[in-house]
Amino acid sequence: MVNSETGIRQVVDFIEFGMDEEVQANSAKIIRIALREDSHFDKVCKEASDLGNTLLKNCTKLYFSEVVLTELLAAIRNYSRVPSKLTQISKLLFNIVIKIAKMPASEKLQ
């Protein structure tokens, strides 16, 4: 059974250390859904203080998977709805978002 006090941290660990696409996509989806609820937003960000950087690092790591990218970018969108959270993300990591935005849809899958 997952301890409710550390559940989000475990999901973030799946994102940070896992390589399976399905696990990555589902973990990012859990984070995305939790972040869209105001009542959970602060709890999630407190449990995973480096969440924005972790999500963007995984965009780079799993660049080849459109399904994973969709969920990771949606989680980042929900994370960044609070402007103060954007200042906690490394500016160097935003390059992947720019690269994805510039690519034609047919080239996103390799």
WOCORCOR-V124725 format. One record per pair of residues at least 24 apart in sequence whose C-alpha atoms are under 6 Angstrom apart, sorted by sequence separation. I is the first residue (numbers start at 1). J is the second residue. If there is no record, write none. Layout:
BEGIN
i={I | I}
j={J | J}
END
This chain:
BEGIN
i={53 | 52 | 9 | 29 | 36 | 25 | 28 | 32 | 35 | 28 | 64 | 25 | 64}
j={89 | 89 | 47 | 71 | 78 | 68 | 71 | 75 | 78 | 72 | 109 | 71 | 110}
END
